[in-house]
Amino acid sequence: MSTKRIYEVTASAGPIVGGVKNPGDGQQITVSERAAEYDVQQGHLIFVGDPEPNLEKPDGYVRKSYLDTKVDLVLAKGDEMDNRVNEAADRATTVIESVAPLATLQQTATQVTQDAGRAEDARVAVEGMEAFGNDMQKDMTNTHDLGGNFATGLVKSVSEQQYIDLQAFEVAAQIRRGYGQSGIRFGRHYADGGDAAYHRPSMVSFAALGVHNHPNYRLMCGMPEQTAIINGHEINTRHCDYRIMHGVGGGAYLEVEDAIPPAVPPSVATKATPEEQVAEMREYLRAFGAKDASIRADYAQYFDTYVSVLECWLENLDGDTLSDTFPSFRHQIDNGGLRSMNDNYMSMFGSGLKARFENKDFKPTVIRVMNDDGSPQFAVLRYRISAMRLGTYADWPVHRMVELVDDPATRLRLSKTDDDIDKTRLGRYRVLGSLDDRGFKRRTGPTLLDDIMSSVPGLDGVGANIEESYLDTNNDHSTFTQRLKKYKTTTALNSAYYNRFYSYEQAGAAGRRDYRRGWNDPTLFVASTTKSEVAQLSGMGGGHRVSWAIPLELIVATPLGLWNPYDVQVLNGNPTGSGNTEASPYSGVYQNGYWFMTPSDLFDVEGTDIDPADTDEAAWVQCDDGEVRLMRGSGIYVHMPEISGIQTARLRYPIAPMHDEGSFAFGYMKAFETEQGELSAQIVAELLEQRKALKKGGLL
């Protein structure tokens, strides 16, 4: 590519400068490519300036002799060249100006493309972060979409651990089921103990189940803290002291109502004077004590038989505050919040100390079910004591329904005979298979105890009707609804009441359809409930809610509960006065702690506290006629106070099964004991026969 250099002449004549003479003013010269090369080589510029140059002999220009080589000179007019130069410069400027934006645009486009790629990456990253944030936010609520799973590994691990805890709770229950049956495990021992193993009291300390008297309350049964295992779940109660109450049908959760004491016999109520009423009432009590209808033929119609049960269930936990599950009017749980209550109880366990007011219990928190959204449903083990009227003593004669349990440990520990135990609070009893059906038999179906328990409603209360059904699976994995029936019938089972025998609508793999409740638990009773407060069982179709129970006592209520021969004023609150002296009598009676309507002269002795917990002392009460009289409690006693010529009558029969007596070890021991007893009886019989033979032969 040739290079041309254009110069504008600024002087018409001038001296030689550096071997070059300046051309004329206003002239332009063009230096050829060869001259340009020469200039570079020699370091000189050659100007030829003349409007019309004479190449042969240019005037005023540098002589050729000064050059080493020939230079081609091209002259041009200044104005024309200026125009061309200016046009070329304009075009160059235009091109440059047009090309520069294109380059910038290209650079911008490249940058935009790169930025767009980075923006897409950023968008994907942001969406990922948003999704992760949403997952984290949802996970932090401990829930996920139905049928889904948690998004974060940490929460997934926590969820799996919660499910493991759920299973561990049931595994622990199953282990306890293997150790024994549903029943009382032991009671508080206070200060009992000794050197021999049998010196440790179990269910019987100073009394079976610790029963004691609170007859100054209407239909109150004194009972201290208990530890029980029901369906494998351990319950540690507060001091119980329960009123005879039952669940209200159609009522609120845990709503109960009082039982009504038996009516006063008309032959008592119609007597002209209180003194005559006292004499006639004594005859009814004498007939009851002797179980002798010849004294008063209708006596059994005015004594009612009740059964009390210890119920337990798992209650949904939706906060830290819990209400008491049954009214005592003497004791209530220390409700400072669940965690505080359990901390206090565990401290009591750990220190070996006793709560002074015996209002603490232990309510372990468990995970009962994992909901479909992944959240755990926490539950707490609750319990209550309720009681139900079976009927009159004529239909439910307790003395024909039970027999004393052989208790060698209590006999040896307290140096008592069976007769001593039967006549004191130490006695505990078992329900016979049927009336007067004494002895031990193998039983594979309902007994008298089932008749008793089937009278007790579960948490839905009296009159409830629940037909229990479950989703069952065939061998081909198809499902069908399995309905529960009464044992060995096709009649629907009302599971709202406690039961332990049932039949399936369809037989199982073993060809059987008749079963006992529990995995292997002879004393477990179960009732269904519709109360949403109860934790549900999620399997077998889901939505099932149950409570479990064991029998505690058979109780006889007397006509003293409503008898008021001196027309003492019945109040709706506490009376005035101390009741301790004739000068400061109670102004009336109140069912919670001041139920003193029975004339003290009905009995031969004043109240004597066999147990420091008893409250059966007499009290001075203002009567309707203005007189102040010494009165006795009109509530429930373990035994009726002594009356001259009357057999001491028992009113409370502890019938609770013992947990340990359902163990296989206890079963082996009793079997050995029975065999040895039978062998001993056989040996004794043979010795007697030998003695008779020797005597007959004159050898004795």
NUTI-898503 format. One line per 3 residues: for each residue x negated, y negated, z negated of C-alpha. Coordinates in Angstrom, 1 decimal. Layout:
BEGIN
X:Y:Z ~ ...
//
This chain:
BEGIN
0.0:0.0:0.0 ~ -1.5:-3.3:1.2 ~ -1.8:-6.2:-1.2
-1.4:-9.9:0.0 ~ -2.2:-12.8:-2.2 ~ -0.6:-16.2:-1.4
-2.1:-19.4:-2.6 ~ -0.8:-23.0:-2.3 ~ -3.4:-25.6:-1.3
-3.5:-28.6:-3.6 ~ -6.4:-30.7:-1.9 ~ -6.9:-31.6:1.7
-10.7:-31.5:1.4 ~ -13.1:-30.8:-1.3 ~ -16.5:-29.6:-2.0
-17.5:-26.1:-1.8 ~ -16.8:-24.4:-5.2 ~ -18.5:-21.2:-5.8
-19.2:-20.8:-2.1 ~ -15.6:-21.7:-1.2 ~ -14.3:-24.9:0.3
-10.9:-26.0:-0.7 ~ -8.4:-26.1:2.2 ~ -6.2:-29.0:3.1
-3.3:-30.1:0.9 ~ 0.0:-28.4:1.4 ~ -1.4:-25.5:3.4
-1.1:-21.8:2.6 ~ -3.3:-19.0:3.5 ~ -2.8:-15.2:3.4
-5.7:-13.1:2.6 ~ -5.6:-9.7:4.3 ~ -5.9:-6.4:2.6
-9.4:-6.1:3.7 ~ -10.2:-9.6:2.3 ~ -8.6:-8.6:-0.9
-10.7:-5.6:-1.1 ~ -13.7:-7.7:-0.2 ~ -12.8:-10.2:-2.9
-12.7:-7.4:-5.5 ~ -16.0:-6.1:-4.3 ~ -17.8:-9.4:-4.0
-16.0:-11.4:-6.7 ~ -15.2:-14.2:-4.1 ~ -12.0:-15.7:-2.7
-12.1:-17.0:0.9 ~ -9.7:-19.9:1.8 ~ -9.1:-21.1:5.4
-7.0:-24.1:5.4 ~ -5.7:-25.8:8.5 ~ -2.2:-26.4:9.8
-3.2:-24.8:13.1 ~ -6.4:-22.9:12.4 ~ -9.0:-22.5:15.0
-10.3:-19.1:14.5 ~ -13.3:-19.7:16.7 ~ -14.6:-22.7:14.8
-12.4:-23.7:12.0 ~ -13.0:-27.2:10.9 ~ -13.5:-27.8:7.2
-13.6:-24.1:6.3 ~ -16.2:-21.9:5.0 ~ -18.6:-20.7:7.5
-18.6:-17.1:8.5 ~ -22.3:-16.8:7.9 ~ -21.7:-16.9:4.3
-19.8:-13.6:4.4 ~ -21.2:-10.1:4.6 ~ -18.2:-8.8:6.6
-15.4:-10.2:8.9 ~ -12.3:-11.4:7.2 ~ -8.9:-11.6:9.0
-7.2:-14.8:8.1 ~ -3.5:-15.4:8.5 ~ -2.2:-18.9:8.1
1.4:-19.8:7.5 ~ 3.4:-22.9:7.0 ~ 3.8:-23.7:3.3
7.6:-24.5:3.3 ~ 8.5:-21.4:5.3 ~ 6.4:-19.2:3.0
7.8:-20.9:0.0 ~ 11.3:-20.1:1.1 ~ 10.5:-16.5:1.8
8.7:-16.2:-1.5 ~ 11.6:-17.7:-3.3 ~ 14.1:-15.5:-1.6
11.9:-12.5:-2.4 ~ 11.6:-13.6:-5.9 ~ 15.4:-14.1:-6.2
16.0:-10.7:-4.7 ~ 13.5:-9.2:-7.1 ~ 15.1:-11.0:-10.0
18.5:-9.8:-8.9 ~ 17.3:-6.2:-8.6 ~ 15.5:-6.4:-11.9
18.6:-7.9:-13.5 ~ 20.8:-5.2:-12.0 ~ 18.4:-2.4:-12.8
17.8:-3.5:-16.4 ~ 21.5:-3.1:-17.5 ~ 21.6:0.3:-15.7
18.6:1.4:-17.7 ~ 20.0:0.1:-20.8 ~ 23.3:1.7:-20.0
21.6:5.0:-19.3 ~ 19.7:4.7:-22.6 ~ 23.0:3.8:-24.3
24.8:6.8:-22.7 ~ 22.0:9.1:-23.8 ~ 22.2:7.7:-27.3
26.0:8.0:-27.3 ~ 25.7:11.6:-26.2 ~ 23.3:12.3:-28.9
25.4:10.3:-31.4 ~ 28.5:12.2:-30.2 ~ 26.7:15.5:-30.9
25.7:14.3:-34.3 ~ 29.2:13.0:-34.9 ~ 30.7:16.4:-34.0
28.2:18.1:-36.4 ~ 29.2:15.6:-39.0 ~ 32.9:16.2:-38.4
32.5:19.9:-38.7 ~ 30.5:19.4:-41.9 ~ 33.1:17.0:-43.3
35.9:19.4:-42.5 ~ 34.0:22.2:-44.1 ~ 33.4:20.0:-47.2
37.1:19.0:-47.2 ~ 38.1:22.7:-47.0 ~ 35.6:23.6:-49.7
36.9:20.7:-51.8 ~ 40.5:21.9:-51.3 ~ 39.5:25.4:-52.2
37.6:24.2:-55.2 ~ 40.5:22.0:-56.3 ~ 42.9:24.9:-55.9
40.6:27.4:-57.6 ~ 40.3:25.0:-60.5 ~ 44.0:25.3:-61.0
43.4:29.0:-61.3 ~ 45.8:29.8:-58.5 ~ 45.6:30.8:-54.9
48.1:31.3:-52.0 ~ 50.5:34.2:-52.5 ~ 48.8:37.3:-51.1
45.5:35.5:-50.8 ~ 42.4:35.3:-52.9 ~ 40.2:32.8:-54.5
37.8:31.0:-52.2 ~ 34.8:30.5:-54.5 ~ 32.7:33.3:-55.8
32.6:32.0:-59.3 ~ 36.4:31.9:-59.7 ~ 36.7:35.3:-58.0
34.3:36.7:-60.5 ~ 36.3:35.2:-63.4 ~ 39.5:36.5:-61.9
38.1:40.0:-61.7 ~ 36.8:39.8:-65.3 ~ 40.3:38.7:-66.4
41.8:41.8:-64.7 ~ 39.2:43.9:-66.4 ~ 40.2:42.4:-69.8
43.8:43.2:-69.0 ~ 42.9:46.8:-68.5 ~ 40.7:46.9:-71.5
43.6:45.9:-73.7 ~ 45.7:48.8:-72.5 ~ 42.7:51.2:-72.7
42.3:50.3:-76.4 ~ 46.0:50.9:-77.0 ~ 45.7:54.3:-75.3
42.8:55.2:-77.6 ~ 44.8:54.3:-80.6 ~ 47.7:56.4:-79.3
45.5:59.4:-79.3 ~ 44.6:58.8:-83.0 ~ 48.2:59.0:-84.2
51.8:58.1:-83.7 ~ 53.7:54.9:-83.9 ~ 54.0:54.1:-87.5
52.7:52.2:-90.6 ~ 48.9:52.4:-90.7 ~ 48.4:51.1:-94.2
49.5:48.3:-96.6 ~ 47.5:45.9:-98.7 ~ 45.7:47.7:-101.5
45.4:44.8:-104.0 ~ 43.0:46.4:-106.6 ~ 43.7:50.1:-106.1
40.8:52.5:-105.5 ~ 38.7:55.2:-107.1 ~ 36.2:57.9:-106.6
38.2:60.4:-104.7 ~ 39.4:59.9:-101.1 ~ 43.0:60.2:-102.2
42.5:57.2:-104.6 ~ 42.7:55.0:-101.5 ~ 46.4:54.0:-101.1
47.8:54.1:-97.6 ~ 51.5:53.4:-97.1 ~ 52.2:53.8:-100.9
50.4:51.5:-103.3 ~ 52.6:50.4:-106.2 ~ 55.6:51.3:-104.1
56.2:52.9:-100.7 ~ 55.9:50.1:-98.2 ~ 55.4:47.8:-101.2
59.2:47.4:-101.6 ~ 60.3:45.1:-104.4 ~ 63.4:43.2:-105.6
64.7:39.8:-104.5 ~ 68.4:40.1:-105.5 ~ 68.7:36.4:-106.1
68.9:36.1:-102.3 ~ 71.8:37.3:-100.3 ~ 70.9:40.6:-98.6
67.2:40.1:-99.0 ~ 64.7:43.0:-99.0 ~ 61.3:42.3:-100.6
58.4:43.7:-98.6 ~ 54.7:42.6:-98.5 ~ 52.3:42.5:-95.5
52.0:45.6:-93.4 ~ 49.6:46.9:-90.8 ~ 51.3:49.0:-88.2
50.5:50.6:-84.8 ~ 53.4:50.7:-82.4 ~ 52.8:52.1:-78.9
49.1:51.7:-79.6 ~ 49.3:48.0:-80.4 ~ 48.2:47.0:-83.9
50.3:44.5:-85.8 ~ 49.2:42.7:-89.0 ~ 52.2:40.9:-90.6
52.7:38.1:-93.0 ~ 54.5:38.9:-96.2 ~ 57.8:40.1:-94.8
60.6:39.6:-97.3 ~ 63.3:40.0:-94.7 ~ 67.0:39.3:-94.7
69.5:41.8:-93.3 ~ 70.1:40.1:-89.9 ~ 70.5:41.3:-86.3
70.2:39.7:-82.9 ~ 73.0:37.7:-81.5 ~ 74.4:39.1:-78.2
74.2:36.5:-75.4 ~ 72.3:34.1:-77.8 ~ 69.1:32.3:-77.4
65.7:34.0:-77.6 ~ 65.3:35.5:-81.2 ~ 68.6:34.1:-82.3
70.0:36.2:-85.3 ~ 72.9:36.2:-87.5 ~ 73.5:37.3:-91.1
75.1:40.6:-91.9 ~ 78.3:40.4:-94.1 ~ 78.2:42.3:-97.4
80.8:45.0:-98.0 ~ 84.3:44.0:-99.2 ~ 85.2:44.1:-102.9
87.4:47.1:-103.6 ~ 91.0:45.9:-104.0 ~ 91.3:47.7:-107.3
88.5:45.5:-108.6 ~ 89.6:42.2:-107.0 ~ 93.2:42.5:-108.3
92.3:42.9:-111.9 ~ 93.8:40.2:-114.1 ~ 90.6:39.2:-116.0
86.9:39.2:-115.1 ~ 86.3:41.6:-117.9 ~ 88.7:44.1:-116.4
87.0:43.6:-113.0 ~ 83.6:44.4:-114.6 ~ 85.0:47.6:-116.0
86.5:48.7:-112.7 ~ 83.4:47.7:-110.7 ~ 81.3:49.9:-113.1
83.4:52.9:-112.1 ~ 82.7:52.3:-108.4 ~ 79.0:52.0:-109.1
79.2:55.2:-111.2 ~ 80.9:57.1:-108.4 ~ 78.3:55.9:-106.0
75.4:56.8:-108.3 ~ 76.8:60.3:-108.8 ~ 78.1:60.6:-105.3
81.3:61.8:-106.9 ~ 84.5:61.0:-105.2 ~ 86.5:62.3:-108.2
85.5:59.1:-110.0 ~ 86.8:56.8:-107.2 ~ 87.9:58.6:-104.1
87.3:55.7:-101.8 ~ 84.0:54.5:-103.2 ~ 82.0:55.2:-100.0
84.2:52.8:-98.1 ~ 82.8:49.9:-100.1 ~ 79.1:50.6:-99.6
77.5:50.0:-96.2 ~ 74.5:51.7:-94.7 ~ 71.9:49.6:-92.8
68.7:50.5:-91.0 ~ 65.8:48.0:-90.7 ~ 63.2:48.3:-88.0
59.9:46.7:-87.2 ~ 59.9:45.5:-83.6 ~ 57.0:44.2:-81.5
56.5:42.9:-78.0 ~ 54.2:40.7:-76.0 ~ 55.4:37.1:-75.7
54.3:34.8:-72.9 ~ 51.9:32.2:-74.3 ~ 52.4:28.8:-72.8
50.9:26.7:-75.5 ~ 49.2:26.8:-78.9 ~ 52.2:26.4:-81.2
54.3:29.4:-82.1 ~ 57.5:29.6:-84.0 ~ 58.3:32.3:-86.6
60.1:35.2:-85.2 ~ 62.4:36.0:-88.0 ~ 63.6:34.0:-91.0
62.6:35.1:-94.5 ~ 63.5:32.0:-96.6 ~ 60.6:32.9:-98.8
57.7:33.2:-96.4 ~ 56.9:31.8:-93.0 ~ 53.7:31.9:-90.8
51.1:29.2:-91.4 ~ 51.6:27.5:-88.0 ~ 48.7:25.2:-87.6
48.3:26.4:-84.0 ~ 47.6:29.9:-82.7 ~ 43.8:29.4:-82.6
43.7:28.0:-86.1 ~ 45.9:30.8:-87.4 ~ 43.8:33.5:-85.8
40.6:31.8:-87.0 ~ 41.9:31.8:-90.5 ~ 43.0:35.4:-90.3
39.7:36.5:-88.9 ~ 37.9:34.6:-91.6 ~ 40.1:36.4:-94.1
39.1:39.7:-92.5 ~ 35.5:38.8:-92.4 ~ 35.3:37.6:-96.0
37.5:40.3:-97.5 ~ 39.6:37.7:-99.2 ~ 43.4:37.5:-99.5
45.7:34.6:-98.5 ~ 47.2:33.3:-101.7 ~ 50.7:32.7:-100.3
50.5:35.7:-97.9 ~ 51.8:33.7:-94.9 ~ 49.0:34.6:-92.5
49.2:37.1:-89.8 ~ 47.1:38.1:-86.8 ~ 48.4:37.5:-83.3
45.7:38.5:-80.8 ~ 45.9:36.8:-77.4 ~ 45.8:39.1:-74.3
46.2:38.9:-70.6 ~ 49.3:40.9:-69.8 ~ 49.6:40.5:-66.1
47.9:38.9:-63.1 ~ 50.4:36.8:-61.2 ~ 50.8:37.0:-57.4
49.1:33.6:-57.2 ~ 46.0:34.9:-59.0 ~ 46.7:33.1:-62.3
46.6:35.2:-65.5 ~ 49.7:35.3:-67.7 ~ 48.5:35.1:-71.3
50.5:36.8:-74.0 ~ 50.5:37.1:-77.7 ~ 51.6:40.2:-79.7
54.7:39.3:-81.8 ~ 56.8:41.2:-84.3 ~ 59.9:40.8:-86.4
62.0:42.8:-88.8 ~ 65.7:43.1:-88.0 ~ 68.4:45.2:-89.6
71.7:46.6:-88.2 ~ 74.8:48.0:-90.0 ~ 75.3:51.6:-89.1
78.7:51.8:-90.9 ~ 80.1:52.7:-94.3 ~ 78.5:55.1:-96.6
81.3:57.5:-95.8 ~ 80.0:57.8:-92.3 ~ 76.4:57.4:-93.1
75.7:59.1:-96.4 ~ 72.0:58.5:-96.9 ~ 71.5:61.1:-99.5
72.4:63.7:-96.9 ~ 70.4:62.1:-94.2 ~ 66.9:62.1:-95.8
64.6:64.1:-97.9 ~ 61.5:63.2:-100.0 ~ 58.2:63.3:-98.1
55.6:65.5:-99.8 ~ 52.8:63.2:-100.8 ~ 50.1:65.0:-102.7
47.7:62.1:-102.5 ~ 50.1:59.8:-104.4 ~ 50.9:62.6:-106.9
47.2:63.0:-107.7 ~ 46.3:59.4:-107.6 ~ 49.1:58.3:-110.0
49.5:61.6:-111.9 ~ 53.2:61.9:-110.9 ~ 55.5:64.8:-110.2
57.8:64.9:-107.2 ~ 60.7:64.1:-109.5 ~ 58.9:61.0:-110.8
58.2:59.9:-107.3 ~ 61.8:60.4:-106.1 ~ 63.2:58.3:-109.0
60.7:55.5:-108.6 ~ 59.7:53.1:-105.9 ~ 56.9:55.5:-104.9
59.2:57.7:-102.9 ~ 59.2:57.7:-99.1 ~ 61.5:59.7:-97.0
62.0:61.3:-93.7 ~ 65.2:61.5:-91.7 ~ 66.5:65.0:-91.2
67.4:66.4:-87.8 ~ 71.1:66.1:-88.8 ~ 73.1:65.9:-92.0
71.7:68.3:-94.6 ~ 69.4:69.9:-92.0 ~ 66.4:70.3:-94.3
63.2:72.0:-93.3 ~ 60.9:71.6:-90.4 ~ 61.8:72.6:-86.9
60.4:72.2:-83.5 ~ 62.7:69.6:-81.8 ~ 62.8:68.7:-78.1
65.7:66.4:-78.0 ~ 67.6:63.6:-79.9 ~ 68.1:64.0:-83.6
69.9:62.0:-86.3 ~ 67.1:59.4:-86.2 ~ 67.9:58.8:-82.5
71.6:58.2:-83.5 ~ 70.4:55.7:-86.1 ~ 68.0:53.8:-83.8
70.5:53.7:-80.9 ~ 72.6:51.5:-83.1 ~ 69.9:48.8:-83.1
69.8:46.3:-80.3 ~ 66.6:45.0:-78.8 ~ 65.8:41.3:-78.2
69.0:40.8:-76.1 ~ 71.2:41.3:-79.3 ~ 74.4:43.0:-80.1
76.6:44.0:-77.2 ~ 73.9:43.7:-74.5 ~ 74.0:46.3:-71.7
70.9:46.9:-69.5 ~ 70.7:49.7:-67.0 ~ 67.0:50.4:-66.6
65.5:51.3:-63.2 ~ 62.1:51.5:-61.6 ~ 60.7:51.7:-58.2
59.4:55.3:-57.7 ~ 57.4:56.8:-54.9 ~ 58.0:60.0:-52.9
55.2:62.3:-51.7 ~ 55.4:60.7:-48.3 ~ 54.8:57.3:-49.9
58.3:56.1:-49.3 ~ 60.0:54.4:-52.3 ~ 63.3:54.7:-54.0
65.0:53.3:-57.1 ~ 64.8:55.7:-60.1 ~ 67.5:55.0:-62.7
67.4:56.1:-66.3 ~ 70.2:58.2:-67.7 ~ 71.1:59.4:-71.2
69.2:62.4:-72.1 ~ 70.3:65.5:-70.1 ~ 73.3:63.6:-68.6
74.1:61.7:-65.5 ~ 75.5:58.8:-67.6 ~ 73.6:55.5:-67.3
71.4:54.8:-70.3 ~ 72.0:51.4:-72.0 ~ 68.4:50.4:-72.6
69.3:47.3:-74.4 ~ 69.3:49.5:-77.5 ~ 66.4:51.4:-78.9
65.9:54.8:-77.5 ~ 63.2:57.5:-77.2 ~ 64.8:60.2:-75.0
65.9:59.7:-71.4 ~ 66.4:61.5:-68.1 ~ 65.4:60.4:-64.6
68.0:60.4:-61.9 ~ 65.7:62.6:-59.8 ~ 63.3:65.3:-61.0
59.5:64.8:-60.9 ~ 56.7:66.9:-59.5 ~ 56.9:69.3:-62.4
60.6:69.9:-61.7 ~ 61.6:68.1:-64.9 ~ 63.9:65.0:-65.3
64.2:65.0:-69.2 ~ 61.6:63.2:-71.2 ~ 60.6:61.5:-74.4
59.3:57.9:-74.4 ~ 55.5:57.4:-74.7 ~ 52.5:59.2:-73.3
52.4:61.4:-76.4 ~ 54.1:59.5:-79.2 ~ 56.9:61.3:-81.1
58.0:58.2:-83.1 ~ 58.1:55.5:-80.4 ~ 61.4:53.7:-79.6
61.8:51.3:-76.7 ~ 64.4:48.8:-75.6 ~ 64.6:46.6:-72.5
65.2:42.9:-72.5 ~ 66.1:40.2:-70.1 ~ 64.4:37.4:-72.1
62.0:35.5:-69.9 ~ 59.9:34.7:-73.0 ~ 58.8:38.3:-73.0
55.8:39.2:-70.8 ~ 56.8:41.3:-67.9 ~ 55.3:44.6:-66.7
54.2:44.0:-63.1 ~ 54.1:47.6:-61.8 ~ 56.8:50.0:-60.7
58.7:47.3:-59.0 ~ 57.9:44.6:-61.4 ~ 60.0:42.4:-63.6
60.4:44.9:-66.5 ~ 60.4:43.5:-70.0 ~ 60.5:45.7:-73.1
60.0:45.7:-76.9 ~ 58.9:48.6:-79.1 ~ 60.1:49.6:-82.6
59.8:52.0:-85.5 ~ 62.3:52.5:-88.3 ~ 61.4:51.0:-91.7
64.2:51.6:-94.2 ~ 67.7:52.8:-94.8 ~ 69.4:50.4:-97.0
72.7:50.6:-98.9 ~ 74.5:47.3:-99.5 ~ 76.9:47.2:-102.4
80.2:45.3:-103.0 ~ 78.3:43.1:-105.5 ~ 77.2:40.9:-102.6
80.6:39.1:-102.4 ~ 82.0:39.8:-105.8 ~ 82.5:36.6:-107.8
84.7:37.4:-110.8 ~ 84.0:34.1:-112.6 ~ 84.6:32.0:-109.5
81.2:30.4:-109.7 ~ 81.0:27.5:-107.2 ~ 79.2:28.5:-104.0
77.0:25.7:-102.7 ~ 75.4:24.8:-99.4 ~ 72.1:23.9:-101.0
70.1:24.2:-104.2 ~ 72.0:23.8:-107.4 ~ 71.0:21.5:-110.2
69.7:22.8:-113.5 ~ 66.8:25.1:-114.2 ~ 68.9:28.2:-115.0
66.4:29.2:-117.6 ~ 68.4:28.2:-120.7 ~ 72.1:28.0:-121.6
71.6:24.2:-122.0 ~ 70.4:23.8:-118.4 ~ 72.5:26.2:-116.3
72.6:26.3:-112.5 ~ 75.5:24.1:-111.3 ~ 76.5:26.8:-108.8
75.1:29.5:-106.6 ~ 73.3:29.3:-103.2 ~ 72.4:32.3:-101.0
68.8:31.4:-100.7 ~ 67.3:32.0:-104.1 ~ 70.2:31.3:-106.4
72.6:34.1:-105.6 ~ 73.7:34.8:-109.2 ~ 77.3:35.9:-109.3
77.2:39.3:-111.0 ~ 78.0:39.3:-114.8 ~ 75.0:40.4:-116.7
77.1:42.6:-119.0 ~ 77.8:44.9:-116.0 ~ 74.4:46.3:-116.7
72.9:47.6:-119.9 ~ 69.5:45.9:-119.6 ~ 68.4:42.5:-118.5
66.2:42.1:-115.5 ~ 62.8:43.6:-115.9 ~ 60.1:42.9:-113.3
58.6:46.2:-112.4 ~ 56.5:44.4:-109.8 ~ 55.1:40.9:-110.4
56.7:40.0:-107.0 ~ 60.2:40.8:-108.3 ~ 62.7:38.0:-108.8
65.5:39.9:-110.5 ~ 65.6:38.0:-113.8 ~ 69.0:36.9:-115.1
69.9:33.2:-114.9 ~ 72.3:31.0:-116.8 ~ 75.1:29.7:-114.5
78.0:27.3:-114.9 ~ 81.3:29.2:-114.3 ~ 84.6:27.8:-113.0
86.2:28.0:-116.4 ~ 83.6:25.7:-117.9 ~ 81.7:28.4:-119.7
78.0:29.1:-119.1 ~ 77.2:32.7:-118.7 ~ 74.2:34.9:-118.1
74.4:36.3:-114.5 ~ 72.4:38.7:-112.4 ~ 71.4:38.6:-108.8
74.1:39.9:-106.4 ~ 71.6:41.0:-103.6 ~ 69.7:44.1:-102.8
67.8:46.2:-105.3 ~ 65.5:49.1:-104.7 ~ 67.4:50.9:-107.5
70.5:49.6:-109.2 ~ 69.9:48.3:-112.7 ~ 70.7:50.7:-115.5
74.2:51.2:-116.5 ~ 75.1:53.5:-119.4 ~ 76.3:56.9:-118.3
75.5:56.2:-114.7 ~ 72.7:57.9:-112.7 ~ 70.2:55.4:-111.5
71.2:54.8:-107.9 ~ 68.6:54.3:-105.1 ~ 69.6:51.6:-102.6
66.5:51.5:-100.4 ~ 64.9:54.5:-98.7 ~ 61.6:53.8:-96.9
61.6:56.0:-93.8 ~ 58.8:54.6:-91.7 ~ 56.6:57.1:-90.1
52.9:57.0:-90.9 ~ 50.5:56.5:-88.0 ~ 47.9:59.0:-89.3
50.5:61.7:-89.8 ~ 50.8:61.9:-86.0 ~ 47.1:62.7:-85.6
46.1:66.2:-84.4 ~ 43.9:66.6:-87.5 ~ 46.8:66.0:-89.8
48.9:68.5:-87.7 ~ 46.2:71.1:-88.1 ~ 46.0:70.5:-91.9
49.8:70.7:-92.3 ~ 49.8:73.9:-90.2 ~ 47.1:75.4:-92.4
49.0:74.3:-95.5 ~ 52.2:75.8:-94.3 ~ 50.5:79.1:-93.4
48.8:79.2:-96.8 ~ 52.1:78.4:-98.5 ~ 53.8:81.2:-96.7
51.0:83.6:-97.5 ~ 51.1:82.5:-101.1 ~ 54.8:83.0:-101.2
54.4:86.5:-99.6 ~ 51.7:87.4:-102.2 ~ 53.9:86.2:-105.1
56.9:88.1:-103.7 ~ 54.8:91.3:-103.4 ~ 53.5:90.8:-107.0
57.0:90.4:-108.3 ~ 58.1:93.6:-106.5 ~ 55.1:95.4:-108.0
56.0:94.1:-111.4 ~ 59.6:95.2:-111.0 ~ 58.4:98.7:-109.9
56.0:98.9:-112.9 ~ 58.7:97.8:-115.2 ~ 61.1:100.3:-113.8
58.5:103.1:-114.2 ~ 58.0:102.2:-117.8 ~ 54.5:101.1:-117.2
55.2:97.5:-118.5
//
